[in-house]
């Protein structure tokens, strides 16, 4: 006969409700897969009187999560936010429960504290759904690539921003209209700050890079730039040069100017050539490209958000944690032995595309090119944007060769000071390699 494992659910929103539904609908199969009956003993919510899906038994509802976590074998944390989630997860661990969480903000800010507590107590903490929804990239990095050396991660890990940029690219609409559309469809929250300003993606790349490079990375280590400034004109200009704009989360091994190996991190909108694997990631989907020494390039792709897809990832973790409880085993633990330094963002080499409004007169291009040369930056391509003919300024678009971020930033600052440059319309990075 199988044993019974008590499961506590913290949070019964969209994802929590789907997790509860799957536990009910697939209960018999889950028992066979884990060797234990997974019995929900309580569901913690903020408002016990709020209307809920009929799948949720009202008798299991409580607004006192602290009393719930101490009487469970498995705690599934789907509340979001840092407090009180951190205290509740720690209480669960200290009470001997294994934890499954989808809380990327919590892990990116306090992951090491939670991992250490779980190791000390001999329990598991799983978090597949915290990085890319249903896309199994956490398991891929922690387990499938555990014997390899990962050199680079570049990904689209926020479905909201990808949907917005995709609509701007293929629907020909502006940022505000695309955002409103995303909110109407439920892809974006009423307050979309975490998504459109890049903080959600920064938390996810902090989690992934901590595992990939065996080094503790905090969300504060990740330089972030969101997509609010991306205009319809930027998208159109990108298309003219054979590119699309995507919000990218990037982590890679680099060697600094002193020969030290470290980790370069960033989240920002960037141009990708239309033949790049990530350029085809459409709508609210996620895609993560991993470059490993032995395995080469690996692409992880799928739905990055939504109740059912995220619940699928959560249930996968529940099954793993339950199997370990039954067998007496342990899941993968944190490894932070490498302790690689996080490199100065100014030393990271990248490319820029610049849209400049310049005086339409002889010698202007020479002055612009001279400014690039003074800062050690070379120009790859120059073209005049296809604007209606006027007697006013001309718009030119330049793409640089790769150069240190600091040198490119100094170049753009100097260009803005030229009398012949009447406007720096946009500066967008290029990630074609």
Secondary structure, 3 states (H helix, E strand, C coil): CCEEEEEEEECCCHHHHHHHHHHHHCHHHHHHHHCEEEEEEEEECCCCCCCCCCCCCHHHEECCHHHHHCCCCEEEECCCCCCCHHHHHHHHHHCCCEEEECCHHHHHHHHHHHHHHHHHHCCCEECCHHHHCCCCHHHHHHHHCCCCCEEEEEEECCHHHHHHHHHHHHCCCCHHHHHHHHHHCCCCCCCCHHHHCCHHHHHHHHHHHHHHCCCCCCHHHCCECCCCCCCHHHHHHHHHCCEEEEEEEEEEEEECCCCCEEEEEEEEEEEEECCCHHHHCCCCEEEEEEEECCCEEEEEEEECCCHHHHHHHHHHHHHHHHHHHHHCCCCCCCCCCCCCEECCHHHCEEEEEEEEEECCCCCHHHHHHHHHHHCCCCEEEEEECCCCCCCCCEEEEEEECCEEHHHHHHHHHHHHCCCCEEEEEEEEEECCC
